[in-house]
Amino acid sequence: HYAEQGVPVAPRVASDWIKDEPTLQGRARDLFLMGGKVPTIGQVFRAPGQADVLRRIAKDGRDAFYTGEIAEDMVASLRAAGGAHTLEDFAATRCDDAVPVSGDYKGANLVEHPPNGQGATAILMLNILAQFDIAAMDPFGAQRAHIEAEAAKLAYDARNRFIADPDHTTRLDHMLSMDTARKLAALIDPKRAMEAPAQVSEAVHKDTIYITVVDRDRMAVSLIYSIYHGFGSGIASDRFGILFQNRGAGFTLAEGHPNELGGGKRPMHTIIPAMLTEGGRVTMPFGVMGGAYQPCGHARVVSNMRDFGMDTQAALDAPRAFSDAGDMKVERGYPEAVRRELAGMGHKVSIPETALGGAQAIVIREDGILEGASDPRKDGCALGY
């Protein structure tokens, strides 16, 4: 319905559209621009070709997409752009029923997507934070932001070393071990920033959507979807207008690395849906959009709630900081005095042009009441039914 009838372009989407418009190539410019121009806030955007695709999937399931006319359209468009894709490649696409990874933080069990997702990074980061008395710190002060930044540097370094295609990931148990977290925490100087062990950042990307739904039986779904960079590869299929992702950019070219580019492999993925459980019961499905920031965002939301007793909306609203490739991005919600103190610790501090991440969450109370929260940094909302 919405693909065919259209949706008004929301403010954040309109802003990102302007920045990412140069990525669009060829047929994609016809399909994702309106009269050759980026749509403005409130202008109705339609995708009739994708509406046709969704109808076919509803009728015939996954085969409607990975075989037949839709697959033929995608393969022909990719090969015309120089790709080596085949119909057999698409027909062989499969999904795995994976076992999640998890870790405890102050009584809450954080359940994360396993490799090739980066979920273990969030668990390691919280394990490192657990070695400090975070609850005794000012939630919006320099000390907490500093310790969190140092924990992130170490956790992301482990991510970059170990996480890859599940058939190639090495030392996952080591990464999730509390003994590993204690050793890493001992490397943190409470008063001085360390050099980043490795580059954290991937190219900035904004094409991620997170949705969580809880039904009347309290069945919970935590879903995240992304084509990686803004408009993905910038290439769309000719007939149906399907944008192609560019997740191959998540590989490394370092020879012998678990995440080395290779045929039949999946790259390290940034997108990670999550849930909190307590006593075997799901208490909060949640997620944080934002590329590399996501594990740090998960740790920040969980810490906000467990260390400082924030309600769900407050935990999402609270200002954020992220040490990214040697640049500590500190949102405008922090006082200027905090930025000065962090700079005095040796951090290179900046105010990000774009807000850090965007979260959604639903708390499932013991009495069955649902509490939804949506991050004001994104065009999202919490809806009851």
N, C-alpha and C positions, 0 to 999 in steps of 0.2 A: 504493500500500500504506500509506504512512505517513499520508497524508491521511485514509484510510478507517479504519485501525486505531488511529491516534492516536500521538502522541509525548509523553513526559513533558516538562513545561515546565522548561527549564533556568534556572539562577539569574539570569543577566544578562537573559534574556528576561522573566522574572517581574518583575524590577525595572523594566524599561522599560514593561511592560504596565500596571503601577500608575500610572506617571506619565502615560501617554498615554490611559488609559481615558476621560477626559472628551471626547476627540475623537470617540468613537464615537457615531453618530446612528442613530435608527430601527432598521431591520432589522439593521444592523451590531451593535447591542447584543445582539440575540438570538443572533447567530452567533459573536461573539467574546468573550462573557461566559458564564459557566457558572452558571446559576441567578441571573443578575443580578449576579454577582460576578466579580472578576478571578481567573483560575486561580492556584493557588499552586505553589510549586516542587515538582516531581514529579508533579503532577496531570496526567492524560492528556487532551490536547486533540485533538479530531477535527474534520475539515472534509469531511464526506461529499459536499457539493455540489461542492467543488473536486476531489475524487477523480473524480467523474463527468466534470468538464471535462477532466481529464488523460487519461482513457480515450478520450474523443472526439477529442482532439488526436492521441493515439497512433494512432488508427485513420484519421482523415481529414485530418490536418495542419492548417495554419494556417487553412484555410477553416472548420474546425469551430469555431474561436474567433471569427473576424471576420465570419462570416455564419451564418445559421441560428438555431437556438433560443438559443444562448448570446449571440449579438449582440443578438437581440431582447430577451432578459432585461436586458442591460446598457443598451440604449437606452431601454427602458421605465422602468427604475429612474432613470436620469439625467434623463429628461424629467419624471418625477414630482417630482424635486427642483428643477425649474426650469431644467434644461439645454436646449440647443438642438441636441443631437446627433441624427444620423440614421443609419439603417442604411447609407446610402451612404458616410458618413464612415468607418465601421468597415471596410466592404468595400474601401475605397481605401487602407487602411493599408499602408505598404511599409517595407522596410528598405533601407539603402544599403550597398554594398560599398565602404567608405571606405578611403582611404590613410592610414596612421598618420603621426604626426609623430615625430621622433626627435632626439636630441642626445647628444653624447659627454661623459662625465665620467670622466676619468682611466682611459681605456681601456675603459670599459663604455658600451655604446650603450643609452640609455634609450628604449624605444619606447612611445609614448603614444597614447591615443585622440585623434583630431583634433576640432576644433569640429564640433558644438556642445558637445563635452566640454571640460573645463578642463585637459586633459593638457599643453598648451603651458606652463601656469603652472609645472609641476614642472620642465620643461626650462629655462625662464628662470631659475628660482630656483637650479638647480644651476650654470647659466652664471655667475650672479652670485657664488655661493660659490667658483667656480673662480678668481676674482680674488684670493682670500685664501688664506693658508697654514693651512687648517683642520686639516690633519694635525698641525701643531705645537701645537695647542691642547689643553687638557684636554677629553676628550670629554664630560665631565659638569660642565664649568666654566661660569662666567658669560660668558666671552669668546665661546665658540662659540655659546652660546644667544643672546647679543646679536646677533652677526653674522647668525645664521640668522633671527632675528626681523626684522631690518632688511631682509634679502633678501626675506623673505616679504611685508613691507609693499609693497615695490616691485613684486614679481612679481604680487601679487594686484591691485594698482592697474591694471597692464596688462591683466590678465584682465578686470577690470570695465569697461575701456574698449573692448576689442577683440573678445572672444569672444562668439559668438552663433550662430544658425542658420548652417550652412556657406555658404548662399547670401547671407548678409549680413555675415559676419565680415570685418573690415577689418584690414589691416596684420599679418597672421599672420607673414609673412617677417620683418618688422621686429621682432616680438616674439621670434622665435627667433634673431635675429642676435647673434653674439658681440660685435659692436660696441655694440649696445644694452646688453648685459649689462655691458660695461666702463664705459659712461657711467653706468649706474645704480649700479654698485659704487662709483664715485667720489663718489656722494652720501652714502655711509655714513660716519658718524663712529664710529671704533672705541671711543669712550669715552662716547658720548651717544646716547640714543634720539631718533629723529625722531618728529614727529607722524605718525600713520598718514595716507598720502595720500588714502585713501578707506576707507569701511567695508568690512571683510573679510567679516563674518559674515552668513550666512543664518540663518533661524530654526533652532534646534537640531533635528536629526532623526536618527532611529535605525533607520529601516526599510531598511537596506542590508545585503545579503549578498554576500560575495565568496567565490568558489570557484576553485581552480586544480587542474587534472588533467593528468598526464603519463602517456601509455600506454606499452606495451612497445616501440613503435617510436620513442619519444621525441617523438611529436606532443604539443604543449603547447596547453592551452586556458587563457586568462585571462578569467574571466567575473565581471562585477559586475551586480547587479540591485537596484533600489530603487523604492519608491513615494513617496519623498521624506520627508515628515514621518511621525511615528509614526502608523500606521494610515492614512497617506495623507490623503485628504480626509475620512476618517471615514464615508464612504458606501459601502455594499455593495449589490450587485445582489440583488434579492428572492429569486430562485429558486436560483441557484448560489452565492451568497455571495462574489462576486468583489469585492475591495476596489478602489476607484478611487484612482489616484494624484492628487497635486496639484502636478505639476511646472510647471503654469502659473505658480506662485508664483516660478519662476526668471526670469520676464520682468521688465523694468523698464517704468515708465510714462513715462520721460523721452522727450520728443518728439525724433525724429530719431536716437536711439541705435540702434546695430546690433541690440541685444537688446530693442528696443521691442516690446511686445505687439502681435501682428498675426495675422490669419487665415492659416492654412496654414504658420505658422512654428514652429520648434522653439526652446524656450528654452535659454539656457546651462545646461548640465548639470553637476552636481558629480561624478557617478560616472565613474571612469576606471580600467579595467583596464590593467595594464602588463606589460612584459617587459624583461629585460636580454638583450642579445646581444653576442657577441664573435666577431670574424672570421666574421660571417654565421651563426653558430650560436646558437640560443636557449640561454641559460645559466640564466635564472631568470624564470619567470612569477610575478608577484606583484601584490598589491593591498593597499590600506589603506582600510578603511571609515572613515567619519567626516565626511561632508558637506564643508564648506569646508576641513577639515583635510587632505583627501586629497593635494593636491599637496605640501604641506609634509611630510606623512608619507612620500611617495615619496622626496623629497629627503633626508629624515633617514635612511631605511633604506639608500639607496644610499651616502650619506656615511659612515654607520656601517661599512659593509663596505669601501669603497674607501679612506677616509681612516684608519680605525682598525683594519682587519683583523678586525673582529668576524665570528664565524660567523653563519649565518643566524638561528638562534634568539636569540642574544645581540643581534643587530641589531634584532630585533622586541621583545625584552624591555626594552631600554634605556629609561630615562625620557625623556619628551618635554616640549617647551614649544611654545607657539603664541601669537603676538601676534594677538589676535582683537578687532577693533573697539575698539582702545585699551586692552584688558585683556590682559596677558601671563599666560596660564595656564601654570603651572609645576607639573608633577606631583610627587607626594609623594616620588618616588624621588630627587629632587635634594636636596642638603644645604640646611639653612636658611641657611647662610652664602652660598650662591649666590643665593638669593632676595633677601637683603639687598644683595648687590653689584649685582644687576640693578635693584633699586629705586633704588640710588644713581646708576645711569646714567640714571634718568629713566623707567624702565618702571613702569607700574602693575601690580603683581604680585598674583596670586591663585592659590590651589590649586583646581583644578577639582573639582567634585563627582563628575563622571563622567570616567573615563579618556579620554585623547585617542586616538581612532581604534582600529582593530583590524586587524591585518595577517595575511596568509597568504602563504606562499612555498614554492616547490620549486626547489632547486638541481639542475641537470642536470650532473653532473661529466663530464669528458672521457672517463673510463673507463665511463660509462653509469650509474654509481650515482646514485640519487636521494636527496636529503636534504630532508625536509619540515620546515617550521616553522610553528607556529600561535601567535598572540598570546594571552597569558593574560588580556588585557583583555576578551575575547569568549568566547562559548560555542563555541569551535572546536577542531579537533584535526587532527593529521597522521596519515594512514592509508596503509599500504603494502598491496599486493595481489600 
